[in-house]
Each structure stands twice: as structure tokens, then as C-alpha cells.
């Protein structure tokens, strides 16, 4: 077909033939991109025509709105170690952080990174946003000593577990990068020992009930893990007859690997218990909401979700984002998207099941890149992220599913609506009770000046930054720009970028002075600047205020630097203070720095 016919066909299938970029310019999508996406969509129904809502999505369903304003820490849980955790933050650490922040500081929630499941054997992918499955939880977050069967171990077995834990606990006292492979190697060895302990009749009944409740989805996950232990964690490289989860060969292998399948079922049962215990501890300490879990935008293209869900994904494509102010080359996240037509043909049940698994884990859920429920940036193979295009989904159906599942679970829903967002999306989310996300650095008026607190929206989670941005202290010193320049992430001369950054910083300092949060004509230190920014958030009508634990502790480094892979230690940084020394869970109650920031966010 010629270019005109291609563009007509693409538009009819819900593929954008042009779009408006972050600078307000219209960008024409290349024909090569459109041809690849149209081919990937194939002849399946596009899934864009309004139809009857899924049977579980009651008309008018809305997520419950928080009963009162609340603030809470946002934390990359793996980075928060304690003296008892094995070199990696775990679910007991989460429970204790929630209990302490609620009891002593008045926090109403803790928002954590996705706890999604990774590979069953090392090496373990560092990014919590590139999991093998979004439905299941990584056992890296288990506290081994909290497993009831630990109490029945003999002296020799306990000695083995202590020996496994010792070097990892020692590493927690250093600023060394988090070694997930070492942590999982040790925890896996400990779990193999604990697995040999017979369960009491009530415990066995609980495990059996768990497996029945979770059904085929759990069996698929455990089977994928068992096969991955033999053939590797990318099912696309398995023997061809095993790539279909419903093939006769796959069923035969399920049977021959029944012991390993049962092991991975057992592990998920253990994790689910500790996830529930963390939420119970949060609520018992006075939190209205408790733990807010994060749902990533996708999963690894060779992982368990992709293996079991081949009928609802477009495996030829990758999800990403167009260029924006902080990621000027665009982003390719390496995640396959939902196929809109196939998802619609399944009545959106896979989406409901996925959201439901996250919603029932705590008191709230955050949907990463929530706009992806209405349109996603698809990147064909072999092209740069900047050359992708948007593909639409039936927003009434997808947002209806989100609202219905959150309503049924009784949890607060937060959508990360940052970046390029169509204005109607925020209105549609708000109508369904889904809070948005407002980041201080992005909240500006049309002339680029900071948006006054009274002009912010109320139906949102307000934060200073995100895990993809440097902490506030780095904006004050300019190191956030220096780091990006050294990594080759700028598309303009550094001098131009720095002049613009300095101008923006100046406008924020003026705004903080104007609001009485900083003294005039005085250059603040990093701690005062950070506290003032959170004091600014407290002046907005935002229903929820998220306080980055890293910023509160004085951290200078970003957890993730979009656009890099091995050039930067993404997702490997332990929680540290401004001196680069580790900050452990036990250090937090005595930290004046943390208390001052928490007080500022609470409006105290």
C-alpha cells in the first residue's frame, strides 16, 4: 500500500500518525514505524470500538478516595537494609518502617517499588520495572527467620543459615552496591533447607488452600520457574515444543518437574504471608492506608507472564516513551505491550487479574505509567525510541477495570500520569476515583514559573521527585546535570542546559522565599532546601504527599538514570546519607534530618 493508504489504515487501527511532543511541536510518525505496528496488530479486532463493559466492571465504579489527607515515605525497599536483613531490604524491614513512621511521625502510608518476581536463578535483573512476572512477588524480600518452620530447625541447620546471612549482613554496614545475586544465592540455599521441614497440618492446609485459590496462574508461574532452572529464564530460547505453555510437552515436563513446581508454589505462599503481615503491621500502627504497592508497566518479553500470556501480548513490539525534558532521546523499556484487540477479545480479564493481584496486597496500588491503559508508545524493533508511535486502547474498558478492581478491594488507586498526557485522561481518572501524580519540578505555569501551591490539584499524590530523577540536593548543587552530561544523555550543549537549570532553580528558590519557607537573600544548604520543598508540598491541596526516604536521608544520587544500562549502577544503590555512608533502618529514628523533612511534609 502507498503512504496515504498506510496512514489511513494505521489511524483506523488506533495508531497515531502524528503526535505533539513535549515542546509543543507536531511530529510526523515515519512510514516504517507505522508499517511495523500495523503488521504487529494484524487482522485481530483493534479493541477500540466501545462495547459492553467487562462483567466485573460495574458501571460507575470508582476507587475509594482517602478519608483524610496523609503523607508517607516512598522507598525503594531493596535499598533499605537493617542489621538483621540479608544485605537487601525485606518485608520485615517494610513492616518496621511502616510501624515506626506511623507511630512516631504520623505517616499514613508507605509507597514502595514493585516487588515483582525475578529470575529463579542468578543472575537477577536489577530493575524492579523489568520483572519476569508482575503477578508474583520476588522472594528476595523474604525474611527467612520469620518463616514459622525456622523455629523447628536444629542447631546445625540454624548454623548453616547464620553462615549464609553473615557476609550479607556485614555488607549492609557498607556503601557497597547491592548484590542481588549473592542475596538470592544465599536465600535460595536457605529456602532449600527450610523446605525439608514438614509442615504442621494447619500450615499444610493453608498452603493447599493458597494453591487452589491462585489456580492456573500460580501453576504457570511455578512451572515456568522449574523449566527456567533447566533451560534458562528466556522462554524464547527454550526447545520449541516447550514455548507453548499448553503443549503436551510442557504438560509432561510439568509432571516430571513436579517437585520443583511445588517448591516455587511454596515460596509464593511464604511471600504472600509476609506481604500480608507488613500490611497488618502498618494498619495496627495507625495507618489509614498502609502499604501502597507499585504495578510496573510491563514484564520481560521472555519471562513467565509473556510465556503464559502469549495470546494477549504483541511480542514483536516494545513499550517506551517519546522524548521529553528529562529523557531527550526517548525511552525503550524493552517490555511487550498488551495487544488491544486480543485483550478485548478476552474481556479484559487478564488485566483485571493482574491489577487485582496488586490491589489485594496492601491498602493502595500505584499504576506505573497509567496512561498506558489508554495509549502506549510502541517501539518497533530496530528503530530508536524517538521513532515510535502511540497505539490506543479502549479507555472506557481499561479504566473501568482499574476502578472496579480498586473499588472491590477497597484500596486507594494512584496513577502515575507524568510525561506526555492527553488532558482528558486526567479527567477520566479523576471521575473514577484514581488519584494522579504531581511532581514538584514539573508543576509550572505557562511561563515556566513554579505553580503556586493553591493552583495544584487536590486529587493527587504530590512528590518532589521520582526514582528516575536525582534527589533535591543534586538540583541545588547542579550535580544532577553534571551526571547526565558525563553519561552523554543531553541533546543540547551542556552550557545551554546549565543556564536553563540555573534559571529554573532560581525561580524555585524565589517561590520558597515567597511562601516563607526559606529566608530571603540566603543561599540554603541541602537540608534546608529539601525541607523547604516538602513544606511547599504541604501548602498544596494534594490529598497525599509522598516523601522520598532517600531525599529525607540526604542522598545525592538517583536510583535510576533513564537512557543508561551498564553505564550507571541503576537500582543497585543502598540508602546512604550526604556523606555517602549507609543509612540503616535502625538509624532513622535518631535522624534529625529525616524528622525535619517529615515534619515539613506533614505541615507541622
C-alpha positions as CSV (number, residue, x, y, z in Angstrom):
1,X,0.0,0.0,0.0
2,X,1.2,3.6,-0.6
3,X,1.9,6.1,2.2
4,X,-1.5,7.6,2.2
5,X,-3.2,4.2,2.4
6,X,-0.8,3.1,5.2
7,X,-1.6,6.2,7.2
8,X,-5.3,5.8,6.8
9,X,-5.2,2.1,7.8
10,X,-3.0,2.9,10.8
11,X,-5.3,5.7,12.0
12,X,-8.3,3.3,11.7
13,X,-6.5,0.8,13.9
14,X,-5.8,3.3,16.6
15,X,-2.2,4.1,15.7
16,X,-1.2,7.7,15.8
17,X,0.2,9.0,12.5
18,X,1.4,12.2,14.3
19,X,1.7,13.5,17.8
20,X,2.5,16.6,19.8
21,X,5.9,16.4,21.6
22,X,6.9,17.9,25.0
23,X,7.9,21.2,23.4
24,X,4.5,21.6,21.7
25,X,5.7,20.6,18.2
26,X,3.8,18.2,15.9
27,X,5.8,15.2,15.0
28,X,5.0,13.0,12.0
29,X,5.5,9.3,12.6
30,X,7.7,7.6,9.9
31,X,6.0,5.3,7.5
32,X,8.4,2.5,8.5
33,X,7.1,2.7,12.1
34,X,3.5,2.6,11.0
35,X,4.0,-0.3,8.7
36,X,5.7,-2.4,11.5
37,X,2.9,-1.6,14.0
38,X,0.1,-2.3,11.6
39,X,1.7,-5.6,10.8
40,X,2.0,-6.4,14.5
41,X,-1.7,-5.6,15.1
42,X,-2.6,-7.9,12.2
43,X,-6.2,-8.8,11.5
44,X,-7.3,-9.0,15.1
45,X,-10.1,-6.6,16.2
46,X,-8.4,-3.4,17.2
47,X,-10.2,-3.3,20.5
48,X,-11.1,0.3,20.2
49,X,-14.8,0.2,19.5
50,X,-17.0,0.7,22.5
51,X,-18.7,-2.4,23.6
52,X,-20.4,-3.9,26.7
53,X,-18.2,-3.4,29.7
54,X,-16.5,-6.4,31.3
55,X,-18.9,-8.2,33.5
56,X,-16.9,-7.4,36.6
57,X,-16.7,-3.7,35.8
58,X,-19.8,-2.3,37.3
59,X,-20.9,1.0,35.6
60,X,-19.9,4.0,37.6
61,X,-17.4,2.0,39.8
62,X,-14.8,4.3,41.5
63,X,-11.8,3.7,43.6
64,X,-12.2,4.9,47.2
65,X,-10.8,8.3,47.9
66,X,-8.6,8.7,51.0
67,X,-10.7,9.6,54.0
68,X,-8.3,12.4,55.0
69,X,-5.1,13.9,53.9
70,X,-2.0,11.8,54.5
71,X,1.7,11.8,53.9
72,X,4.1,8.8,53.8
73,X,7.5,7.7,52.8
74,X,8.3,6.5,49.3
75,X,11.1,4.0,49.3
76,X,13.0,1.6,47.1
77,X,12.6,-1.3,49.6
78,X,15.7,-3.2,48.5
79,X,17.8,-0.2,49.3
80,X,16.6,0.0,52.9
81,X,18.6,-2.5,54.9
82,X,18.6,-3.3,58.6
83,X,21.1,-5.0,60.8
84,X,19.0,-8.2,60.5
85,X,18.2,-8.2,56.8
86,X,20.5,-10.1,54.4
87,X,22.1,-7.2,52.5
88,X,18.8,-6.3,50.9
89,X,15.6,-4.7,52.3
90,X,12.9,-7.2,53.1
91,X,9.3,-7.4,54.2
92,X,10.1,-7.3,57.9
93,X,12.1,-4.0,57.2
94,X,9.0,-2.7,55.5
95,X,6.7,-3.6,58.4
96,X,9.0,-1.9,60.8
97,X,9.4,1.2,58.7
98,X,5.6,1.5,58.4
99,X,5.1,1.0,62.1
100,X,7.7,3.5,63.2
101,X,6.7,6.2,60.7
102,X,3.1,5.8,61.7
103,X,3.6,5.7,65.4
104,X,6.3,8.4,65.8
105,X,5.8,10.6,62.8
106,X,2.1,10.3,61.9
107,X,2.6,8.8,58.4
108,X,-0.5,7.4,56.7
109,X,1.2,5.1,54.1
110,X,4.4,3.7,52.7
111,X,4.8,3.6,48.9
112,X,7.2,1.0,47.7
113,X,8.8,0.0,44.4
114,X,7.3,-3.0,42.6
115,X,8.1,-6.3,44.4
116,X,7.6,-8.3,41.2
117,X,9.2,-11.6,40.7
118,X,12.6,-12.0,39.0
119,X,14.5,-15.0,37.7
120,X,14.5,-18.2,39.7
121,X,18.3,-18.5,39.4
122,X,21.1,-15.8,39.3
123,X,21.8,-13.6,37.6
124,X,18.9,-11.5,38.8
125,X,17.8,-8.5,36.8
126,X,18.3,-5.4,39.0
127,X,15.4,-3.3,37.7
128,X,12.1,-3.8,39.6
129,X,10.4,-2.5,36.4
130,X,11.7,-5.3,34.3
131,X,10.4,-8.4,36.1
132,X,9.8,-11.9,34.9
133,X,6.2,-11.6,36.3
134,X,4.1,-8.7,37.6
135,X,1.7,-11.1,39.2
136,X,4.0,-12.7,41.7
137,X,6.4,-11.4,44.4
138,X,10.2,-11.8,44.5
139,X,11.4,-14.0,47.3
140,X,14.4,-11.7,47.6
141,X,12.1,-9.8,50.0
142,X,11.6,-12.7,52.4
143,X,12.8,-12.5,56.0
144,X,13.9,-16.1,56.4
145,X,13.8,-16.0,60.2
146,X,10.1,-15.1,60.1
147,X,9.1,-18.3,58.4
148,X,7.5,-20.4,61.1
149,X,9.4,-23.6,60.2
150,X,12.7,-21.8,61.0
151,X,11.8,-22.2,64.7
152,X,11.9,-26.0,64.3
153,X,15.3,-26.2,62.7
154,X,18.0,-28.0,64.5
155,X,21.2,-26.3,65.7
156,X,23.3,-27.4,62.7
157,X,20.7,-26.1,60.2
158,X,20.5,-22.8,62.0
159,X,24.2,-22.6,61.9
160,X,24.2,-23.0,58.2
161,X,21.6,-20.2,57.8
162,X,23.6,-18.0,60.1
163,X,26.7,-18.6,58.0
164,X,24.8,-17.7,54.8
165,X,23.5,-14.5,56.4
166,X,26.7,-13.2,58.0
167,X,28.5,-11.8,55.0
168,X,25.4,-10.2,53.7
169,X,24.6,-8.5,57.0
170,X,28.1,-7.3,57.1
171,X,27.7,-5.8,53.6
172,X,24.7,-3.8,54.9
173,X,27.1,-1.8,57.0
174,X,28.9,-0.6,54.0
175,X,28.0,1.6,51.0
176,X,28.8,-1.2,48.5
177,X,26.3,-1.7,45.8
178,X,23.5,-4.2,46.5
179,X,24.5,-7.7,45.2
180,X,21.2,-9.3,44.4
181,X,22.9,-12.4,43.0
182,X,24.7,-13.0,46.3
183,X,21.5,-12.3,48.3
184,X,19.4,-14.7,46.2
185,X,22.0,-17.4,46.1
186,X,22.1,-17.4,50.0
187,X,18.3,-17.1,50.4
188,X,17.6,-19.8,47.9
189,X,20.1,-22.2,49.7
190,X,18.3,-21.3,53.0
191,X,14.9,-22.0,51.5
192,X,16.0,-25.4,50.2
193,X,16.9,-26.3,53.8
194,X,13.6,-24.9,55.2
195,X,11.6,-26.7,52.5
196,X,12.7,-30.0,54.1
197,X,10.9,-29.2,57.4
198,X,7.5,-30.9,57.4
199,X,4.5,-28.5,57.7
200,X,2.1,-28.8,60.5
201,X,-1.4,-29.9,59.5
202,X,-2.8,-26.3,59.7
203,X,0.2,-25.0,57.7
204,X,-0.2,-27.6,55.1
205,X,-3.9,-26.8,54.8
206,X,-3.1,-23.2,54.4
207,X,-0.7,-24.0,51.6
208,X,-3.2,-26.3,49.8
209,X,-5.8,-23.6,50.0
210,X,-3.5,-21.0,48.6
211,X,-2.7,-23.1,45.6
212,X,-6.4,-23.8,44.9
213,X,-7.2,-20.1,45.2
214,X,-4.5,-19.0,42.9
215,X,-5.2,-21.7,40.4
216,X,-3.7,-21.9,36.9
217,X,-1.8,-18.6,37.1
218,X,0.2,-19.8,40.1
219,X,0.8,-23.2,38.4
220,X,2.0,-21.4,35.3
221,X,4.4,-19.3,37.3
222,X,5.9,-22.2,39.2
223,X,6.2,-24.3,36.0
224,X,8.0,-21.5,34.2
225,X,10.4,-21.3,37.1
226,X,11.0,-25.0,37.1
227,X,11.7,-25.1,33.4
228,X,13.8,-21.9,33.6
229,X,16.0,-23.7,36.1
230,X,16.8,-26.2,33.3
231,X,16.7,-24.1,30.1
232,X,17.2,-20.5,31.3
233,X,14.9,-17.6,32.0
234,X,14.0,-16.6,28.4
235,X,11.3,-18.9,27.1
236,X,12.0,-17.7,23.6
237,X,15.3,-19.7,23.7
238,X,13.7,-22.9,25.1
239,X,13.2,-26.0,22.9
240,X,10.4,-25.1,20.5
241,X,7.9,-27.6,21.9
242,X,8.1,-26.0,25.4
243,X,7.5,-22.5,24.2
244,X,3.7,-23.1,24.3
245,X,2.6,-23.5,27.9
246,X,-0.4,-25.6,26.8
247,X,1.6,-28.0,24.7
248,X,1.7,-31.7,25.5
249,X,5.4,-31.5,26.0
250,X,5.0,-28.7,28.5
251,X,2.5,-30.7,30.5
252,X,4.8,-33.8,30.5
253,X,7.6,-31.6,31.8
254,X,5.4,-30.1,34.5
255,X,4.8,-33.6,35.7
256,X,8.5,-34.6,35.7
257,X,9.4,-31.4,37.5
258,X,6.6,-31.6,40.0
259,X,9.0,-31.3,42.9
260,X,10.4,-28.0,41.6
261,X,7.0,-26.7,40.7
262,X,5.8,-27.4,44.3
263,X,8.9,-25.6,45.6
264,X,8.0,-22.4,43.8
265,X,4.4,-22.6,44.8
266,X,5.5,-22.9,48.4
267,X,7.8,-19.9,48.1
268,X,5.0,-17.7,46.8
269,X,2.8,-18.9,49.7
270,X,5.6,-17.8,52.1
271,X,5.9,-14.4,50.4
272,X,2.2,-13.8,50.4
273,X,2.1,-14.3,54.2
274,X,4.9,-11.8,54.8
275,X,3.3,-9.3,52.4
276,X,0.0,-9.6,54.4
277,X,2.0,-9.2,57.7
278,X,3.5,-6.0,56.6
279,X,0.1,-4.5,55.8
280,X,-1.3,-5.7,59.1
281,X,1.6,-4.1,61.0
282,X,1.0,-0.8,59.1
283,X,-2.7,-0.7,59.9
284,X,-2.1,-1.8,63.5
285,X,0.2,1.1,64.0
286,X,-2.5,3.6,62.9
287,X,-2.0,4.0,59.1
288,X,-5.2,4.7,57.3
289,X,-3.9,3.3,54.1
290,X,-0.8,1.2,54.9
291,X,1.4,-0.2,52.2
292,X,0.9,1.1,48.6
293,X,2.2,-1.4,46.1
294,X,3.5,-0.4,42.7
295,X,2.4,-2.1,39.4
296,X,5.1,-1.9,36.7
297,X,4.0,-1.1,33.1
298,X,5.2,-4.5,31.7
299,X,7.2,-7.6,32.2
300,X,10.2,-9.2,30.5
301,X,9.5,-10.4,26.9
302,X,11.0,-13.8,27.7
303,X,9.6,-14.2,31.2
304,X,6.8,-16.0,32.8
305,X,4.0,-13.5,32.1
306,X,5.0,-13.4,28.4
307,X,5.1,-17.2,28.3
308,X,1.7,-17.8,29.8
309,X,0.1,-14.7,28.1
310,X,1.2,-15.1,24.6
311,X,-2.4,-14.8,23.4
312,X,-2.7,-11.2,24.7
313,X,0.6,-9.5,24.1
314,X,2.3,-8.0,21.0
315,X,5.6,-9.7,21.4
316,X,7.2,-8.0,18.3
317,X,6.9,-4.6,19.9
318,X,8.5,-2.8,22.9
319,X,6.9,-0.2,25.2
320,X,8.6,3.1,25.8
321,X,8.1,6.8,25.8
322,X,8.7,9.7,23.4
323,X,11.5,12.2,24.1
324,X,10.8,14.6,27.0
325,X,12.6,17.2,29.0
326,X,14.5,14.8,31.2
327,X,14.9,11.9,28.6
328,X,15.5,13.8,25.4
329,X,16.4,10.7,23.4
330,X,13.1,8.9,24.3
331,X,12.9,5.6,26.2
332,X,12.7,2.0,25.2
333,X,11.8,-0.1,28.2
334,X,12.1,-3.5,26.5
335,X,8.6,-4.6,27.6
336,X,6.0,-6.1,25.2
337,X,2.6,-4.3,25.3
338,X,-0.9,-5.7,25.6
339,X,-2.4,-6.3,22.2
340,X,-5.5,-4.2,22.3
341,X,-7.7,-6.5,20.1
342,X,-6.6,-9.7,21.9
343,X,-7.1,-8.1,25.3
344,X,-10.6,-7.0,24.3
345,X,-11.4,-10.5,23.0
346,X,-10.6,-11.9,26.4
347,X,-13.0,-9.5,28.1
348,X,-10.1,-7.7,29.8
349,X,-9.9,-10.5,32.4
350,X,-6.1,-10.7,32.2
351,X,-5.9,-7.0,33.1
352,X,-8.3,-7.4,35.9
353,X,-6.4,-10.4,37.3
354,X,-3.1,-8.5,37.2
355,X,-4.5,-5.4,38.9
356,X,-6.3,-7.5,41.4
357,X,-3.1,-9.3,42.5
358,X,-1.5,-5.9,43.3
359,X,-4.7,-4.3,44.8
360,X,-5.2,-7.1,47.3
361,X,-1.6,-7.0,48.6
362,X,-2.0,-3.8,50.7
363,X,-4.0,-0.6,51.2
364,X,-3.3,1.0,47.9
365,X,-1.8,0.5,44.4
366,X,0.1,2.7,42.1
367,X,-0.1,2.2,38.4
368,X,3.1,3.0,36.7
369,X,2.6,5.0,33.5
370,X,-1.2,4.8,33.9
371,X,-1.7,6.5,30.5
372,X,-0.7,3.1,29.1
373,X,-4.2,1.9,29.9
374,X,-5.4,4.4,27.2
375,X,-2.5,4.5,24.8
376,X,1.1,3.2,24.8
377,X,4.2,4.3,23.0
378,X,5.1,1.3,20.8
379,X,8.7,1.0,19.5
380,X,9.3,-1.4,16.6
381,X,12.5,-3.5,16.6
382,X,15.5,-1.8,15.1
383,X,14.3,1.8,15.5
384,X,15.2,4.4,18.1
385,X,12.7,5.2,20.9
386,X,12.1,8.6,19.3
387,X,10.7,6.9,16.2
388,X,7.9,5.0,17.9
389,X,4.2,5.9,17.9
390,X,1.1,5.7,20.2
391,X,-1.3,2.8,20.0
392,X,-4.7,3.3,21.6
393,X,-6.8,1.0,23.8
394,X,-10.5,1.2,24.8
395,X,-10.1,3.6,27.7
396,X,-13.7,3.1,29.0
397,X,-13.0,-0.6,29.4
398,X,-9.4,-0.4,30.8
399,X,-10.1,2.4,33.2
400,X,-13.4,0.8,34.2
401,X,-11.5,-2.4,35.1
402,X,-9.0,-0.4,37.2
403,X,-11.7,1.4,39.1
404,X,-13.9,-1.7,39.6
405,X,-11.0,-3.8,40.9
406,X,-9.8,-1.0,43.3
407,X,-13.4,-0.5,44.5
408,X,-13.9,-4.1,45.1
409,X,-10.6,-4.4,47.0
410,X,-11.3,-1.2,48.9
411,X,-7.9,0.3,48.1
412,X,-6.7,3.7,47.1
413,X,-5.6,3.9,43.4
414,X,-2.8,6.2,42.2
415,X,-2.0,6.7,38.6
416,X,1.5,7.9,37.5
417,X,0.3,10.4,34.9
418,X,3.6,12.0,34.2
419,X,5.2,12.9,30.8
420,X,3.1,13.4,27.7
421,X,-0.5,13.2,28.9
422,X,-3.7,14.0,27.0
423,X,-5.8,16.4,29.1
424,X,-8.9,14.2,29.0
425,X,-7.0,11.3,30.6
426,X,-6.6,13.1,33.9
427,X,-10.3,14.0,33.9
428,X,-11.2,10.3,33.2
429,X,-9.0,9.1,36.0
430,X,-10.4,11.6,38.5
431,X,-14.0,10.6,37.5
432,X,-13.1,7.0,38.5
433,X,-11.5,8.0,41.9
434,X,-8.0,7.4,40.6
435,X,-5.5,9.9,42.0
436,X,-2.9,11.4,39.7
437,X,0.7,12.2,40.4
438,X,2.1,15.7,40.7
439,X,5.9,16.1,40.8
440,X,7.1,19.5,42.0
441,X,9.7,20.1,39.3
442,X,7.0,19.6,36.6
443,X,4.4,21.8,38.2
444,X,4.9,25.1,36.4
445,X,2.8,27.8,34.9
446,X,2.7,28.5,31.2
447,X,5.6,30.9,31.5
448,X,7.8,28.3,33.3
449,X,7.5,29.7,36.8
450,X,6.6,27.5,39.7
451,X,2.9,26.8,40.1
452,X,1.6,28.4,43.4
453,X,0.5,25.8,45.9
454,X,-3.1,26.9,45.7
455,X,-3.2,26.1,42.0
456,X,-2.2,22.5,42.4
457,X,-4.9,19.8,42.0
458,X,-6.1,18.0,45.1
459,X,-6.8,14.5,43.7
460,X,-3.1,13.5,43.5
461,X,-0.1,12.1,45.2
462,X,2.4,15.1,45.3
463,X,6.1,14.4,45.4
464,X,9.3,16.4,44.9
465,X,10.9,13.9,42.6
466,X,10.7,10.4,41.3
467,X,13.1,7.4,41.3
468,X,14.2,8.4,37.8
469,X,15.4,11.8,38.9
470,X,18.2,13.0,41.2
471,X,17.2,13.9,44.8
472,X,16.6,17.6,45.6
473,X,20.1,18.2,46.9
474,X,21.5,17.4,43.5
475,X,19.3,20.0,41.9
476,X,20.7,22.6,44.3
477,X,24.3,21.8,43.6
478,X,23.8,21.1,39.9
479,X,25.3,17.6,40.1
480,X,22.1,16.2,38.5
481,X,23.1,17.9,35.3
482,X,26.8,17.1,35.6
483,X,25.9,13.4,36.0
484,X,23.7,13.4,32.9
485,X,26.3,15.3,30.9
486,X,29.0,12.8,31.8
487,X,26.8,9.9,30.7
488,X,26.1,11.5,27.4
489,X,22.4,11.9,28.0
490,X,22.0,15.6,26.9
491,X,20.9,16.5,23.4
492,X,21.9,20.2,23.7
493,X,25.2,21.8,24.8
494,X,25.8,21.5,28.5
495,X,26.1,25.3,28.8
496,X,22.6,25.7,27.5
497,X,21.2,23.0,29.8
498,X,23.0,24.5,32.8
499,X,21.8,28.0,32.1
500,X,18.2,26.8,31.9
501,X,18.6,24.6,35.0
502,X,20.1,27.6,37.0
503,X,17.2,29.7,35.9
504,X,14.7,27.1,37.0
505,X,16.4,26.7,40.3
506,X,16.3,30.4,40.8
507,X,12.6,30.6,40.3
508,X,12.1,27.8,42.8
509,X,14.2,29.5,45.4
510,X,12.2,32.7,44.9
511,X,9.0,30.7,45.3
512,X,10.2,29.1,48.5
513,X,11.1,32.5,49.9
514,X,7.8,34.0,48.8
515,X,6.0,31.2,50.7
516,X,8.0,31.9,53.8
517,X,9.8,28.5,53.6
518,X,13.3,30.0,53.2
519,X,14.8,33.2,54.5
520,X,15.4,35.9,51.8
521,X,18.9,36.6,50.3
522,X,20.4,33.5,51.8
523,X,21.7,30.5,49.9
524,X,20.3,27.4,51.7
525,X,22.2,24.3,52.4
526,X,20.9,21.0,51.0
527,X,18.9,20.0,54.1
528,X,17.1,23.3,54.4
529,X,16.4,23.3,50.7
530,X,14.9,19.8,50.8
531,X,12.8,20.5,53.8
532,X,11.5,23.7,52.2
533,X,10.4,21.8,49.1
534,X,8.4,19.4,51.2
535,X,7.0,22.4,53.1
536,X,5.8,23.7,49.7
537,X,4.0,20.4,49.0
538,X,2.3,20.7,52.4
539,X,0.8,24.0,51.3
540,X,-0.9,22.4,48.3
541,X,-4.3,20.8,48.5
542,X,-2.9,17.4,47.4
543,X,-4.6,14.5,49.2
544,X,-1.4,12.5,49.5
545,X,2.2,13.7,49.9
546,X,5.0,11.3,49.2
547,X,8.3,11.9,50.9
548,X,11.3,10.2,49.3
549,X,13.2,8.4,52.1
550,X,16.3,8.9,50.0
551,X,15.8,12.6,49.9
552,X,14.9,12.7,53.6
553,X,18.2,10.9,54.4
554,X,20.2,13.3,52.4
555,X,21.0,11.0,49.4
556,X,22.6,12.8,46.4
557,X,22.2,10.1,43.7
558,X,19.3,9.0,41.6
559,X,18.3,5.3,41.9
560,X,17.9,5.1,38.1
561,X,19.3,7.0,35.2
562,X,17.0,6.5,32.2
563,X,18.9,6.0,29.0
564,X,21.7,4.0,30.6
565,X,22.2,0.3,31.1
566,X,25.6,-0.6,32.5
567,X,27.0,3.0,32.4
568,X,25.3,3.7,35.8
569,X,24.5,1.5,38.8
570,X,20.8,1.6,38.2
571,X,18.7,0.0,41.0
572,X,21.8,-1.0,42.9
573,X,22.3,1.9,45.3
574,X,21.8,1.3,49.1
575,X,20.2,4.1,51.1
576,X,23.0,6.5,52.0
577,X,23.4,9.9,53.6
578,X,25.0,13.0,52.2
579,X,28.4,11.7,53.3
580,X,28.0,8.6,51.2
581,X,27.8,6.4,54.3
582,X,24.9,3.8,54.6
583,X,21.8,4.7,56.5
584,X,20.1,1.6,58.1
585,X,16.6,1.2,59.3
586,X,17.8,1.5,62.9
587,X,19.4,4.8,62.1
588,X,16.1,6.5,61.0
589,X,14.5,7.2,64.4
590,X,17.6,9.1,65.5
591,X,18.0,11.2,62.4
592,X,17.1,14.8,62.8
593,X,17.4,15.3,59.1
594,X,14.6,12.7,58.4
595,X,12.4,14.1,61.2
596,X,12.7,17.7,59.9
597,X,11.6,16.6,56.4
598,X,8.8,14.5,57.7
599,X,7.6,17.4,59.8
600,X,7.7,19.8,56.8
601,X,5.7,17.4,54.7
602,X,3.1,17.0,57.4
603,X,2.7,20.8,57.7
604,X,3.9,20.7,61.3
